Amino acid sequence: MHMFFIYVSVILSIIIFIPLYRVVAGPTIYDRMLCSGSIATSSMVLILMVGVIFDRIDMFIDIAMAYSCLNFIGVITFAKYLGTLGPRRKNGT
């Protein structure tokens, strides 16, 4: 059963590199922000898979929850920053 979780973890870590390309070469800042959220979500699942592999899921759930809170706060902060930046661009300042 552990080999299944190891295979899924390897596949998931490969899948993380697909949105990473969009973060690096995204045409707009919104694409980059969306893909960074996707990477963070996949990373949380990967953290939980590692917890299952090591039989310490209780510890890794706490780590994944803290990581998700940091991701949420980061996305909200970045969206707030882009929201306040928008009207200045329209006025030309």
Secondary structure, 3 states (H helix, E strand, C coil): CHHHHHHHHHHHHHHHHHHHHHHHHCCCHHHHHHHHHHHHHHHHHHHHHHHHHCCCHHHHHHHHHHHHHHHHHHHHHHHHHHHHHHHHHHHCC
